[in-house]
Amino acid sequence: MAEKRAEVVDVTKMTALVIGNKPINQQSKSLNNLVVVILGTLCFFTGWSQQTDTSYKRRVLETSEVNVLFSYYSQDGQNAAVTGGEGTEELTDATSSIVLRMPMNEDDILTVDVGLSAYTSASSSNVNPLDGGLSVTTFDASSGESRKDLLAYINPSYQHSSEDRNSIWSANIYFSSEYDYFSFGFGGSYTRLFNEKNTELTFSSRVFLDKWNAIYPIELRDGFFDDRITGTGTYNPNFTEFGKENRNSYTLSLSFSQILSRKLQGALFVDLVTQTGLLSTPFQRVYFADANDFFIDDFQLADNVEQLPDSRLKVPVGGRLNYYVNDLLVLRSYYRYYWDDWGITSHTASLETPFKLTDKFTLYPSYRYYTQTAADYFYPKETALSSYEFYTSDYDLSEYDAHQYGMGIQYKDIFTSASIFNFGLKTIDLRFSQYDRSDGLNAFIVTLGTTFIGN
């Protein structure tokens, strides 16, 4: 189940949510099938890459590379969308992934990215707050099994470079699976280099064909009854399940980069993203201003779930500017403007200043600022009316600004003197970021990445 987490940069991002009353055997079967696909793909392509190659032409990638990545993410806040914009947003996530890049011949590279994300979410546990104890409240997590889940993904891609190395084609596919959401994607890109490789133009496209297994708040499910319900009148919400559970996303991207001088490099990019289908999240509650309140203990029962349009157009436009100050310091700046037809506009600006301590160690201090307007359909708890067509109390769609502070250190050994299983250790990256949002959501993330190359 996909729950939005704070947008913390410089990590492998996984978004997910857990839900109540999930059958563990069904989840295990889905993950087992995905693991078989992952292992089969790796074995097939690893065998292919070991075929004898008698050519002496310089390869695009001289030897195989393995990146091993791990991240730990934690957040907290008091505006959970699962409980109508009020309640705990506590969440932790541990993600591990392996990225294998293999030269198939002089011109082609296969990359296989696989990963697992195990997470525990207090807010998601409140999809069914009744499965973990007798007393329930929106500000505490349920202690039942619904508070945790597992996401698995595989993303293989293939890249081909022309003889003169001025053209690059690539294609990729993507699969991910968790309890209530399955995602399948595919795409490709074409890059052309001009002006003695000082100018680069890239066109790319991606498609995601996703499928919900819609899970609704426990009190809105057929047959629900609890004699502890309190309130004026009879609890009988006007709720209808969603008729369609598909979500499709289509992206076209264009980027242009240019070496402007010996010390200055710039890039511009624009994306066009359109989404159709079930864009509402089925388990996110909404409470109306014109409806009576009903409770079980301190937990307020839903008046409905969020209702959002079945289409969305997004247009981000941005650029990068990197300046080489000297052998010790580089300035990396970034800006993005975003607009969508739900009423959100945003600005993102960031600066990273890699500072070389020694030949092997580099520090990476960074800062990022983000601000956005609210979506047309956002309403805090108990301000939307039941007569409205669209409404949500998801604070990710509210007006807010955010600051992110980061620090990293990289160890780099160009001679790869340390080795494991015939792979030399090339780099180690350790980074930490703190994220603070004006609506009270706070998060931090720690990432560790290592790169090994074949000896």
BAGU-789479 format. One record per residue (C-alpha): residue number from 0; residue in one letter; x negated, y negated, z negated. Coordinates in steps of 0.02 Angstrom, whole numbers, padded with zeros to 5 digits. Layout:
N
> num  residuo  east  north  up
> NUM  A  X  Y  Z
...
end
This chain:
455
> num  residuo  east  north  up
> 0  M  00000  00000  00000
> 1  A  -00075  -00165  00050
> 2  E  -00089  -00295  -00087
> 3  K  -00176  -00459  -00049
> 4  R  -00330  -00497  -00151
> 5  A  -00428  -00657  -00160
> 6  E  -00528  -00692  -00002
> 7  V  -00704  -00670  -00068
> 8  V  -00833  -00682  00070
> 9  D  -00989  -00575  00107
> 10  V  -00912  -00406  00069
> 11  T  -00832  -00260  00155
> 12  K  -00654  -00314  00125
> 13  M  -00521  -00187  00075
> 14  T  -00345  -00236  00032
> 15  A  -00230  -00115  -00049
> 16  L  -00097  -00084  -00177
> 17  V  -00036  00064  -00272
> 18  I  00140  00114  -00302
> 19  G  00251  00210  -00418
> 20  N  00303  00392  -00410
> 21  K  00184  00443  -00270
> 22  P  00163  00630  -00233
> 23  I  -00021  00669  -00258
> 24  N  -00018  00821  -00144
> 25  Q  00045  00716  00003
> 26  Q  -00091  00586  -00025
> 27  S  -00226  00721  -00036
> 28  K  -00167  00802  00125
> 29  S  -00179  00636  00218
> 30  L  -00353  00600  00151
> 31  N  -00413  00777  00188
> 32  N  -00360  00758  00370
> 33  L  -00453  00593  00382
> 34  V  -00610  00668  00305
> 35  V  -00607  00807  00436
> 36  V  -00598  00676  00575
> 37  I  -00742  00578  00497
> 38  L  -00856  00730  00478
> 39  G  -00814  00796  00651
> 40  T  -00854  00629  00732
> 41  L  -01020  00613  00641
> 42  C  -01074  00791  00683
> 43  F  -01027  00775  00867
> 44  F  -01115  00611  00899
> 45  T  -01266  00654  00792
> 46  G  -01292  00808  00900
> 47  W  -01273  00704  01058
> 48  S  -01402  00577  00999
> 49  Q  -01531  00715  00977
> 50  Q  -01531  00763  01161
> 51  T  -01701  00751  01243
> 52  D  -01739  00585  01325
> 53  T  -01890  00576  01440
> 54  S  -01870  00394  01491
> 55  Y  -02001  00267  01437
> 56  K  -01893  00112  01462
> 57  R  -01884  00004  01306
> 58  R  -01729  00045  01207
> 59  V  -01603  -00080  01142
> 60  L  -01620  00009  00974
> 61  E  -01783  00101  00948
> 62  T  -01729  00216  00806
> 63  S  -01577  00259  00702
> 64  E  -01525  00144  00560
> 65  V  -01421  00183  00407
> 66  N  -01339  00049  00300
> 67  V  -01272  00103  00131
> 68  L  -01156  -00025  00051
> 69  F  -01072  -00034  -00118
> 70  S  -00963  -00170  -00194
> 71  Y  -00869  -00195  -00356
> 72  Y  -00729  -00323  -00360
> 73  S  -00625  -00385  -00506
> 74  Q  -00488  -00516  -00516
> 75  D  -00362  -00585  -00640
> 76  G  -00219  -00710  -00634
> 77  Q  -00037  -00737  -00686
> 78  N  00058  -00754  -00521
> 79  A  00083  -00576  -00460
> 80  A  00189  -00562  -00302
> 81  V  00246  -00388  -00355
> 82  T  00339  -00467  -00502
> 83  G  00407  -00620  -00411
> 84  G  00263  -00742  -00436
> 85  E  00244  -00717  -00623
> 86  G  00143  -00581  -00707
> 87  T  -00029  -00503  -00714
> 88  E  -00137  -00498  -00557
> 89  E  -00273  -00394  -00637
> 90  L  -00359  -00282  -00509
> 91  T  -00524  -00191  -00490
> 92  D  -00594  -00110  -00334
> 93  A  -00749  -00004  -00302
> 94  T  -00793  00016  -00119
> 95  S  -00931  00119  -00040
> 96  S  -00970  00134  00144
> 97  I  -01102  00203  00260
> 98  V  -01142  00125  00429
> 99  L  -01243  00234  00547
> 100  R  -01317  00156  00706
> 101  M  -01390  00281  00830
> 102  P  -01475  00252  00998
> 103  M  -01391  00367  01124
> 104  N  -01514  00322  01262
> 105  E  -01612  00166  01314
> 106  D  -01455  00061  01342
> 107  D  -01321  00128  01226
> 108  I  -01291  00124  01038
> 109  L  -01161  00219  00938
> 110  T  -01109  00146  00770
> 111  V  -01002  00243  00646
> 112  D  -00937  00151  00493
> 113  V  -00848  00256  00360
> 114  G  -00793  00208  00187
> 115  L  -00687  00239  00033
> 116  S  -00606  00111  -00081
> 117  A  -00543  00163  -00253
> 118  Y  -00443  00033  -00344
> 119  T  -00339  00004  -00498
> 120  S  -00206  -00132  -00497
> 121  A  -00102  -00193  -00644
> 122  S  00021  -00286  -00533
> 123  S  00046  -00139  -00415
> 124  S  00082  -00026  -00563
> 125  N  00235  -00135  -00593
> 126  V  00317  -00077  -00432
> 127  N  00379  00052  -00556
> 128  P  00349  -00021  -00730
> 129  L  00449  00120  -00810
> 130  D  00331  00265  -00771
> 131  G  00205  00232  -00908
> 132  G  00297  00196  -01069
> 133  L  00455  00138  -01156
> 134  S  00423  -00050  -01174
> 135  V  00389  -00148  -01014
> 136  T  00335  -00326  -00971
> 137  T  00271  -00414  -00815
> 138  F  00112  -00466  -00905
> 139  D  00054  -00289  -00943
> 140  A  00012  -00147  -00826
> 141  S  00109  00013  -00825
> 142  S  00000  00157  -00884
> 143  G  00072  00280  -00758
> 144  E  -00015  00353  -00606
> 145  S  00054  00215  -00495
> 146  R  -00082  00094  -00553
> 147  K  -00219  00173  -00445
> 148  D  -00246  00233  -00268
> 149  L  -00377  00272  -00136
> 150  L  -00405  00202  00039
> 151  A  -00513  00288  00170
> 152  Y  -00566  00222  00340
> 153  I  -00674  00262  00491
> 154  N  -00727  00136  00624
> 155  P  -00836  00205  00767
> 156  S  -00896  00089  00905
> 157  Y  -01000  00108  01063
> 158  Q  -01110  -00026  01142
> 159  H  -01190  -00029  01315
> 160  S  -01321  -00155  01374
> 161  S  -01361  -00191  01556
> 162  E  -01532  -00158  01632
> 163  D  -01582  -00341  01617
> 164  R  -01508  -00351  01440
> 165  N  -01402  -00501  01489
> 166  S  -01234  -00410  01478
> 167  I  -01166  -00309  01332
> 168  W  -01006  -00207  01331
> 169  S  -00933  -00130  01175
> 170  A  -00779  -00030  01125
> 171  N  -00715  00027  00956
> 172  I  -00574  00117  00868
> 173  Y  -00516  00107  00687
> 174  F  -00417  00220  00570
> 175  S  -00372  00189  00388
> 176  S  -00253  00277  00271
> 177  E  -00182  00248  00099
> 178  Y  -00024  00306  00015
> 179  D  00104  00191  00096
> 180  Y  00009  00117  00244
> 181  F  -00078  00187  00397
> 182  S  -00177  00081  00519
> 183  F  -00240  00123  00693
> 184  G  -00338  -00002  00794
> 185  F  -00442  -00015  00951
> 186  G  -00533  -00152  01044
> 187  G  -00679  -00206  01148
> 188  S  -00793  -00351  01190
> 189  Y  -00902  -00419  01329
> 190  T  -01054  -00530  01297
> 191  R  -01151  -00625  01430
> 192  L  -01319  -00709  01400
> 193  F  -01377  -00855  01506
> 194  N  -01517  -00980  01514
> 195  E  -01656  -00860  01468
> 196  K  -01547  -00792  01328
> 197  N  -01529  -00964  01247
> 198  T  -01342  -00964  01284
> 199  E  -01219  -00829  01236
> 200  L  -01035  -00810  01279
> 201  T  -00927  -00671  01204
> 202  F  -00748  -00621  01240
> 203  S  -00665  -00489  01131
> 204  S  -00495  -00415  01097
> 205  R  -00423  -00303  00961
> 206  V  -00256  -00216  00934
> 207  F  -00190  -00142  00772
> 208  L  -00037  -00029  00773
> 209  D  00008  -00005  00590
> 210  K  00145  00091  00500
> 211  W  00220  00063  00328
> 212  N  00291  00202  00222
> 213  A  00400  00071  00138
> 214  I  00412  00085  -00051
> 215  Y  00529  -00032  -00144
> 216  P  00537  -00089  -00326
> 217  I  00605  00051  -00435
> 218  E  00767  -00042  -00478
> 219  L  00812  -00063  -00293
> 220  R  00799  00121  -00249
> 221  D  00951  00230  -00221
> 222  G  01018  00311  -00377
> 223  F  00928  00199  -00501
> 224  F  01010  00186  -00672
> 225  D  00946  00134  -00843
> 226  D  01057  00106  -00995
> 227  R  00934  -00023  -01065
> 228  I  00982  -00155  -00935
> 229  T  01037  -00319  -01015
> 230  G  01114  -00474  -00935
> 231  T  01278  -00560  -00895
> 232  G  01388  -00453  -00785
> 233  T  01337  -00297  -00690
> 234  Y  01168  -00277  -00606
> 235  N  01211  -00247  -00422
> 236  P  01084  -00334  -00308
> 237  N  01128  -00366  -00127
> 238  F  00981  -00268  -00057
> 239  T  00958  -00181  00110
> 240  E  00807  -00078  00160
> 241  F  00705  -00136  00309
> 242  G  00760  -00056  00472
> 243  K  00586  -00052  00552
> 244  E  00420  -00009  00470
> 245  N  00294  -00049  00609
> 246  R  00173  -00195  00605
> 247  N  00073  -00235  00763
> 248  S  -00069  -00362  00776
> 249  Y  -00154  -00425  00934
> 250  T  -00312  -00532  00936
> 251  L  -00404  -00623  01075
> 252  S  -00570  -00705  01030
> 253  L  -00692  -00818  01121
> 254  S  -00861  -00872  01051
> 255  F  -01001  -00978  01122
> 256  S  -01174  -00997  01045
> 257  Q  -01318  -01104  01101
> 258  I  -01498  -01130  01047
> 259  L  -01503  -01320  01043
> 260  S  -01685  -01344  00998
> 261  R  -01830  -01251  00919
> 262  K  -01749  -01277  00748
> 263  L  -01563  -01292  00783
> 264  Q  -01435  -01164  00837
> 265  G  -01247  -01190  00852
> 266  A  -01092  -01084  00888
> 267  L  -00908  -01118  00923
> 268  F  -00765  -00994  00917
> 269  V  -00578  -00983  00935
> 270  D  -00456  -00841  00899
> 271  L  -00278  -00812  00951
> 272  V  -00186  -00690  00838
> 273  T  -00005  -00634  00854
> 274  Q  00087  -00513  00739
> 275  T  00255  -00429  00758
> 276  G  00358  -00307  00657
> 277  L  00376  -00288  00469
> 278  L  00273  -00434  00403
> 279  S  00361  -00435  00234
> 280  T  00285  -00329  00096
> 281  P  00423  -00210  00040
> 282  F  00377  -00203  -00145
> 283  Q  00359  -00390  -00180
> 284  R  00506  -00452  -00285
> 285  V  00600  -00617  -00269
> 286  Y  00711  -00698  -00402
> 287  F  00848  -00821  -00347
> 288  A  00901  -00983  -00431
> 289  D  01086  -00942  -00403
> 290  A  01086  -00763  -00471
> 291  N  01108  -00696  -00648
> 292  D  00954  -00627  -00734
> 293  F  00944  -00445  -00787
> 294  F  00808  -00363  -00892
> 295  I  00741  -00201  -00958
> 296  D  00650  -00254  -01115
> 297  D  00548  -00406  -01056
> 298  F  00542  -00351  -00874
> 299  Q  00657  -00447  -00755
> 300  L  00741  -00343  -00621
> 301  A  00729  -00399  -00440
> 302  D  00863  -00497  -00349
> 303  N  00784  -00444  -00183
> 304  V  00615  -00417  -00100
> 305  E  00529  -00550  00004
> 306  Q  00601  -00583  00176
> 307  L  00484  -00656  00308
> 308  P  00499  -00679  00497
> 309  D  00457  -00529  00608
> 310  S  00328  -00628  00708
> 311  R  00180  -00740  00668
> 312  L  00056  -00838  00773
> 313  K  -00115  -00883  00700
> 314  V  -00248  -00995  00779
> 315  P  -00416  -01017  00690
> 316  V  -00549  -01130  00769
> 317  G  -00722  -01155  00698
> 318  G  -00907  -01168  00717
> 319  R  -01077  -01133  00641
> 320  L  -01235  -01239  00637
> 321  N  -01400  -01166  00577
> 322  Y  -01554  -01274  00549
> 323  Y  -01730  -01208  00521
> 324  V  -01811  -01329  00399
> 325  N  -01977  -01240  00379
> 326  D  -02050  -01069  00344
> 327  L  -01970  -01070  00171
> 328  L  -01795  -01139  00199
> 329  V  -01650  -01120  00322
> 330  L  -01482  -01210  00314
> 331  R  -01330  -01111  00374
> 332  S  -01167  -01210  00384
> 333  Y  -00992  -01154  00434
> 334  Y  -00823  -01237  00462
> 335  R  -00653  -01168  00512
> 336  Y  -00483  -01247  00542
> 337  Y  -00331  -01132  00536
> 338  W  -00150  -01156  00591
> 339  D  -00002  -01037  00598
> 340  D  00182  -01053  00641
> 341  W  00235  -01012  00462
> 342  G  00181  -01187  00411
> 343  I  00007  -01150  00342
> 344  T  -00143  -01255  00389
> 345  S  -00312  -01230  00305
> 346  H  -00491  -01290  00304
> 347  T  -00643  -01186  00259
> 348  A  -00820  -01254  00239
> 349  S  -00973  -01162  00175
> 350  L  -01160  -01183  00159
> 351  E  -01293  -01051  00131
> 352  T  -01475  -01096  00103
> 353  P  -01591  -00944  00116
> 354  F  -01754  -00984  00025
> 355  K  -01905  -00875  00053
> 356  L  -01995  -00839  -00111
> 357  T  -02128  -00722  -00040
> 358  D  -02154  -00619  00116
> 359  K  -02037  -00488  00043
> 360  F  -01912  -00583  -00065
> 361  T  -01780  -00712  -00011
> 362  L  -01649  -00800  -00117
> 363  Y  -01475  -00836  -00045
> 364  P  -01381  -00972  -00141
> 365  S  -01212  -01014  -00062
> 366  Y  -01054  -01117  -00087
> 367  R  -00884  -01107  -00001
> 368  Y  -00733  -01221  -00012
> 369  Y  -00559  -01176  00048
> 370  T  -00393  -01270  00047
> 371  Q  -00223  -01231  00123
> 372  T  -00045  -01296  00130
> 373  A  00103  -01189  00080
> 374  A  00204  -01082  00201
> 375  D  00378  -01145  00244
> 376  Y  00452  -00993  00156
> 377  F  00359  -01001  -00010
> 378  Y  00462  -01030  -00167
> 379  P  00405  -01013  -00348
> 380  K  00505  -00897  -00459
> 381  E  00693  -00935  -00465
> 382  T  00690  -01081  -00344
> 383  A  00745  -00995  -00182
> 384  L  00932  -00975  -00151
> 385  S  01011  -00811  -00101
> 386  S  01084  -00896  00054
> 387  Y  00910  -00929  00127
> 388  E  00856  -00822  00274
> 389  F  00672  -00812  00227
> 390  Y  00585  -00823  00058
> 391  T  00433  -00761  -00037
> 392  S  00351  -00793  -00205
> 393  D  00180  -00731  -00148
> 394  Y  00054  -00862  -00208
> 395  D  -00065  -00815  -00067
> 396  L  00060  -00914  00040
> 397  S  00068  -01061  -00081
> 398  E  -00030  -01224  -00078
> 399  Y  -00198  -01207  -00166
> 400  D  -00383  -01238  -00152
> 401  A  -00528  -01124  -00200
> 402  H  -00713  -01132  -00238
> 403  Q  -00835  -00990  -00217
> 404  Y  -01012  -00990  -00285
> 405  G  -01137  -00858  -00237
> 406  M  -01315  -00802  -00263
> 407  G  -01410  -00661  -00181
> 408  I  -01583  -00590  -00168
> 409  Q  -01655  -00486  -00026
> 410  Y  -01806  -00373  -00024
> 411  K  -01876  -00339  00149
> 412  D  -02017  -00220  00196
> 413  I  -02059  -00231  00381
> 414  F  -02178  -00083  00361
> 415  T  -02045  00027  00277
> 416  S  -02176  00098  00158
> 417  A  -02044  00183  00047
> 418  S  -01944  00324  00127
> 419  I  -01804  00447  00092
> 420  F  -01772  00600  00202
> 421  N  -01880  00533  00344
> 422  F  -01794  00363  00337
> 423  G  -01897  00212  00288
> 424  L  -01824  00080  00171
> 425  K  -01809  -00083  00269
> 426  T  -01706  -00199  00158
> 427  I  -01614  -00209  -00008
> 428  D  -01482  -00344  -00034
> 429  L  -01401  -00385  -00201
> 430  R  -01270  -00523  -00207
> 431  F  -01148  -00596  -00333
> 432  S  -01002  -00714  -00299
> 433  Q  -00880  -00803  -00416
> 434  Y  -00712  -00858  -00345
> 435  D  -00596  -00984  -00431
> 436  R  -00426  -01034  -00364
> 437  S  -00322  -01184  -00418
> 438  D  -00170  -01075  -00458
> 439  G  -00269  -00984  -00594
> 440  L  -00330  -00832  -00498
> 441  N  -00512  -00793  -00535
> 442  A  -00621  -00657  -00462
> 443  F  -00800  -00598  -00448
> 444  I  -00886  -00474  -00334
> 445  V  -01054  -00387  -00340
> 446  T  -01122  -00307  -00181
> 447  L  -01274  -00197  -00154
> 448  G  -01333  -00153  00020
> 449  T  -01481  -00052  00082
> 450  T  -01545  -00024  00258
> 451  F  -01649  00127  00310
> 452  I  -01728  00158  00480
> 453  G  -01790  00321  00555
> 454  N  -01977  00351  00545
end
